[in-house]
Each structure stands twice: as C-alpha cells, then as structure tokens.
Amino acid sequence: MSIRLTDTATLHPLVLPARADAAPTDAIRTYADIRNRSIHDVTGRTEDAATAEALLPMLRSNPEVTRTQWYVLDDAEMVGVATLNIMADSGGSTAISIISLLRSVWSRGIGSAVLPHIEAAARDAGVTRLLVWVEHPASDDSVLPSPTGFGEIPRDHHARFLLKHGFSLEQVERVSMLTWSDAQTARIRTLRDEAASKAVGYRVVQWTLPTPAEHVAGYAWMKEHMSTDVPDAELGMPAEKWDAERVARHDDRYRQRGTTVLVTAAEHVATGELCAYNELAIDIDEPASTTNQEDTLVLASHRGHRLGLLVKAAGLLSWREMHPDSPGIITYNAEENRPMLDINEGIGFAPISYEGAWKKDLR
C-alpha cells in the first residue's frame, strides 16, 4: 500500500523474500543502490556501501530487533529509503530510524512528509524513544555543541531537519581513520609490546567468527557489557542480554553478509576470564576495501592494565598480515570517551568526520 507524500512522491513498504535463502529482488537491488548513493551524498565515502546480497540479511528481523523498511518513489523513480528498527531489549520502547534521500531531492519536503509515517508506525508498536544517528561532515554552517560538553557538529541540512522535527542532539561521535604504512605498522608493534609488558597476568587470544565453543560464554558476557559500559549520554540505550544463541545469531549474520570478523581478546590467565576485546571486519569479496572496527571494550573490573591498547594493537597487527590490501581502518567513538580516544590517537587514528546521536520522545 502506497502513501502519497507530495504531488509527485509516494512511500512504499519494502517487501522481503519469504525464504531466507532467496536472492534479492529487483526492488531490493534498487533499494541497496539508493541507500549507498544517499550515504555517499552525505559522507563522500563508500566504506558503508553494501551489495544487495550483503544488505538483505541486515533487513530481516530477528529476536533482538524488529525491522521494517520503506522506499520513496518520485515520478516512479526510487529516490530514498527509510528504516525503523525496534529493539526487543528495551521491551520494544526504543527504536532506531533513518530517512535517507538522494541529495537531488533534498529541501522538497519529502523527508518531512515521510517522518510522520515512521513515527506513527513506531507509536503503534509501542515505541516511546526514537533514536537517529547521522554523520555531519565539516561545513561552513554554525555549530551545535554536544550537551555532554564534548564535541560539536555543524547545523547542516540534517541537523536543521532534526531540530525542526523535535529531535535533540544527545551525543557527538568522532569518526576516525587509520591509514596503513610501514611506519604505522612499526609504531603499532612498539605499542603492542609496551602494552603487553604492562598487562602482567593476561594473554591475548584471537579467533575469527564463528566463535569457538570455549569462548562463547566469555564473548557473550563482554558483548552484554558493551551495551552498558560505554558512554551513552542521555540516549537511554537498553541493556542487552546475551547468551549462546544470541552469539550464534550474531555470528551467522556476519556470515550471511559475506563479512569476516577477527576478534582479539585479553584473557585473565589466573581465572580464564575474557575481559577485553576488539573486533575488525571486512567484506570477504572486497579485500581492498576499508576495514571497519566494530566493538572495543575493557571490562571495568580489569581496567588499568593497558588491555584496551593491547587488544587493539594486537588485533591490528594480525589484521595487517591477514588483509594486507585493506588500505585502512575506520572507527567511531563518543567524544567524551577520552580513554579510548587516547588509545586511538596514540595508535595513529585521525578524525575525518563527526556523527550526531539524536533522540525524540514520542510520548
């Protein structure tokens, strides 16, 4: 069922194939293309692009997230996409959404016409908190400071849209890039050795997904703490519950996407407890693409032993050997997360952009 947005634009639900092993439809292929182009229109980068085959598993619901997607037609041509992801860990009260339009149709009222339908779907499902993450590259616009006191973003097209529609900026994240070179590799090796000398009583363990049976419980425990131990400002992200089944679904989702992931963890030798970890991911079929750094966490009870630096540096050195054609690594960190930013800066990551985390109360 289509919804009239403007004189020429309509909103349509994206229908996924009923079978999980089915190939993407033509509509999904176009959806993936418009998603990728709209992201590039904002960031100027391509590391978040995904093929239709890789994107399709990310569009399906699972026990953790109920996912719904729409697309926008303008004169019968797809020009935008929208998503609503409702998080089960919050009891269904928190959802993440995004509206992505091609730059060619910005400022025509299409986004403002789509948003009420997304919000209505969220409210009908019981959502009371709607969250949006948007990248805000440097511009000549005036700045909007983060309420955390750390970081700022420009009041650009997307910031003005979100402010106009009742969203509040809650946090600023730094987008950072590490570019590989021989000198960079040597620097990281030195840092790894220095961290290892401070991490007495710990050892590094590594695996590629799927998670080996002996590490499932420890990995689940760390993933659970990732949802509560990182700076959250006033976003109110829900605490997640992880078990072996959720780890298996997590691992299989990467497999379906065609992504390989290296996990580097620190193990407390005396107890066998996994207490810090770092994840690096890349498209198996695109070995020359930029690597994405996913989670990095040190459990609070094990901080102060340079474990964050140890797992990051050890992971990067292994990754360099495994994927020598990847030109660099991209990562995201809250601007108030100074301990992790110190590690990144010491390793050689440099800021390339900033992302705003926005919230709207739907009650």
GUKE-992649 format. One record per residue (C-alpha): y, z, x. Coordinates in steps of 0.5 Angstrom, whole numbers, padded with zeros to 4 digits, always signed. Example, Ala and Ser with C-alpha at 12.3 -4.5 7.8 and 13.67 -1.06 7.14 Angstrom:
<recs>
-0009+0016+0025 -0002+0014+0027 
</recs>
This chain:
<recs>
+0000+0000+0000 +0007-0002+0003 +0013+0002+0002 +0020-0002+0002 +0025+0001+0008 +0030-0004+0008 +0032-0011+0005 +0027-0014+0010 +0023-0009+0013 +0017-0005+0010 +0012+0000+0012 +0004+0000+0012 -0001+0004+0014 -0006+0002+0020 -0013+0002+0017 -0018+0003+0023 -0025+0000+0023 -0030+0004+0019 -0035+0004+0025 -0033+0008+0031 -0036+0002+0036 -0033-0003+0032 -0028-0008+0036 -0020-0007+0035 -0018-0011+0029 -0012-0016+0030 -0007-0011+0027 -0009-0006+0032 -0008-0011+0037 -0001-0013+0035 +0000-0005+0034 -0002-0004+0041 +0003-0009+0044 +0008-0007+0040 +0007+0000+0042 +0007-0002+0049 +0013-0006+0048 +0017-0001+0045 +0015+0004+0050 +0018+0000+0056 +0024-0002+0052 +0026+0006+0053 +0023+0007+0060 +0023+0001+0063 +0016+0003+0066 +0009+0001+0064 +0004+0006+0066 +0004+0009+0059 +0001+0002+0056 -0006+0002+0053 -0010-0004+0051 -0012-0004+0044 -0019-0002+0046 -0017+0004+0050 -0012+0006+0045 -0017+0005+0039 -0020+0012+0041 -0014+0015+0041 -0012+0013+0034 -0018+0016+0031 -0018+0024+0028 -0023+0029+0031 -0024+0036+0029 -0018+0038+0033 -0013+0033+0031 -0012+0029+0024 -0009+0023+0026 -0005+0018+0021 -0001+0011+0024 +0003+0006+0020 +0007+0000+0023 +0013-0003+0021 +0014-0011+0019 +0021-0014+0019 +0020-0021+0015 +0013-0021+0016 +0013-0019+0024 +0011-0013+0027 +0017-0009+0030 +0015-0002+0030 +0010+0004+0030 +0009+0011+0027 +0004+0016+0028 +0003+0023+0025 -0002+0028+0029 -0003+0034+0025 -0006+0040+0030 -0012+0044+0027 -0011+0050+0032 -0005+0051+0028 -0008+0051+0022 -0005+0045+0020 +0002+0048+0020 +0004+0044+0027 +0004+0036+0028 +0007+0031+0033 +0010+0025+0031 +0014+0019+0034 +0017+0013+0031 +0017+0007+0036 +0021+0001+0034 +0023-0005+0039 +0030-0005+0041 +0031-0011+0038 +0031-0008+0031 +0035-0001+0033 +0041+0001+0029 +0039-0003+0023 +0037+0004+0019 +0029+0002+0020 +0028+0009+0023 +0032+0013+0018 +0028+0010+0013 +0021+0011+0016 +0022+0018+0018 +0023+0021+0010 +0016+0018+0009 +0013+0021+0015 +0016+0028+0013 +0013+0027+0006 +0006+0026+0009 +0007+0032+0013 +0009+0036+0008 +0004+0034+0003 -0001+0036+0009 +0002+0043+0009 +0006+0042+0016 +0012+0046+0017 +0013+0045+0024 +0014+0037+0026 +0015+0036+0034 +0017+0030+0038 +0017+0028+0045 +0022+0023+0047 +0024+0020+0054 +0031+0020+0055 +0033+0016+0062 +0039+0017+0065 +0045+0013+0062 +0053+0014+0061 +0052+0018+0055 +0055+0025+0055 +0050+0030+0056 +0046+0035+0052 +0044+0042+0055 +0037+0045+0054 +0037+0051+0050 +0033+0054+0056 +0038+0054+0061 +0034+0049+0065 +0035+0041+0065 +0039+0037+0060 +0039+0030+0057 +0044+0024+0055 +0046+0024+0048 +0043+0017+0048 +0041+0013+0042 +0034+0017+0041 +0038+0024+0042 +0043+0022+0036 +0038+0020+0032 +0034+0026+0032 +0040+0030+0032 +0043+0027+0026 +0036+0028+0022 +0036+0035+0023 +0032+0036+0030 +0034+0041+0035 +0032+0040+0042 +0028+0046+0045 +0026+0044+0052 +0027+0039+0057 +0021+0036+0062 +0022+0033+0068 +0018+0026+0070 +0017+0026+0077 +0013+0020+0081 +0010+0021+0088 +0009+0014+0092 +0004+0014+0097 +0005+0012+0104 +0001+0014+0110 +0006+0019+0112 +0006+0022+0105 -0002+0023+0106 -0001+0027+0112 +0004+0031+0109 +0000+0033+0104 -0006+0034+0108 -0002+0039+0112 +0000+0043+0106 -0007+0043+0103 -0009+0046+0110 -0004+0051+0109 -0005+0053+0102 -0013+0054+0104 -0011+0059+0109 -0007+0063+0104 -0013+0062+0099 -0018+0067+0102 -0024+0068+0098 -0023+0062+0094 -0026+0055+0095 -0025+0048+0092 -0030+0045+0087 -0029+0038+0084 -0032+0033+0079 -0031+0027+0075 -0032+0027+0068 -0036+0028+0064 -0036+0036+0066 -0042+0038+0070 -0046+0044+0066 -0045+0049+0071 -0037+0048+0070 -0037+0047+0062 -0035+0055+0061 -0030+0055+0066 -0027+0049+0065 -0026+0051+0057 -0023+0057+0059 -0018+0054+0063 -0016+0049+0058 -0016+0054+0053 -0010+0058+0057 -0007+0051+0059 -0004+0052+0051 -0001+0059+0052 +0000+0060+0059 +0005+0054+0061 +0013+0055+0059 +0013+0053+0051 +0021+0055+0050 +0021+0055+0042 +0017+0050+0041 +0011+0054+0038 +0005+0050+0040 -0001+0053+0038 -0006+0057+0042 -0012+0052+0043 -0020+0055+0042 -0024+0051+0047 -0032+0051+0047 -0037+0047+0050 -0037+0042+0044 -0030+0041+0045 -0030+0040+0052 -0036+0034+0051 -0031+0031+0046 -0025+0031+0051 -0029+0028+0056 -0032+0023+0051 -0025+0021+0049 -0023+0019+0056 -0030+0015+0057 -0028+0011+0050 -0021+0010+0053 -0024+0007+0060 -0021+0012+0064 -0024+0016+0070 -0021+0023+0071 -0022+0027+0077 -0022+0035+0076 -0020+0039+0082 -0021+0047+0081 -0021+0053+0085 -0027+0058+0084 -0026+0065+0086 -0032+0066+0091 -0034+0073+0089 -0034+0072+0082 -0036+0065+0081 -0030+0064+0076 -0026+0058+0076 -0019+0060+0076 -0014+0054+0077 -0015+0046+0076 -0011+0040+0077 -0013+0033+0073 -0012+0026+0076 -0013+0020+0071 -0013+0012+0072 -0016+0006+0068 -0022+0004+0071 -0021-0003+0070 -0014-0003+0073 -0015+0000+0080 -0008-0002+0082 -0004+0002+0076 +0000+0008+0077 -0004+0015+0076 -0003+0020+0071 -0003+0027+0073 -0005+0031+0067 -0006+0038+0067 -0005+0043+0072 -0006+0051+0071 -0007+0057+0075 -0010+0063+0071 -0005+0069+0071 -0010+0074+0074 -0010+0069+0080 -0003+0067+0082 +0000+0069+0088 -0006+0066+0093 -0003+0058+0093 -0008+0056+0089 -0003+0051+0085 -0002+0048+0091 -0009+0048+0094 -0012+0044+0088 -0006+0039+0087 -0006+0037+0095 -0014+0037+0095 -0014+0033+0089 -0009+0028+0091 -0013+0027+0098 -0019+0026+0095 -0016+0021+0090 -0013+0017+0095 -0020+0016+0098 -0023+0014+0091 -0017+0010+0089 -0013+0007+0095 -0010+0001+0091 -0006+0006+0086 +0001+0006+0088 +0003+0013+0086 +0002+0019+0081 +0007+0021+0075 +0007+0028+0072 +0011+0032+0067 +0013+0039+0068 +0018+0043+0064 +0025+0044+0068 +0024+0052+0067 +0017+0051+0071 +0020+0053+0077 +0014+0055+0081 +0010+0048+0079 +0017+0044+0081 +0017+0047+0088 +0010+0045+0089 +0011+0038+0087 +0018+0037+0091 +0014+0040+0097 +0009+0035+0096 +0014+0029+0095 +0014+0028+0088 +0021+0026+0086 +0025+0026+0079 +0025+0019+0076 +0027+0021+0068 +0027+0027+0063 +0024+0028+0057 +0026+0032+0051 +0022+0036+0047 +0025+0036+0039 +0023+0041+0033 +0024+0040+0026 +0023+0046+0021 +0020+0042+0015 +0020+0048+0010 
</recs>
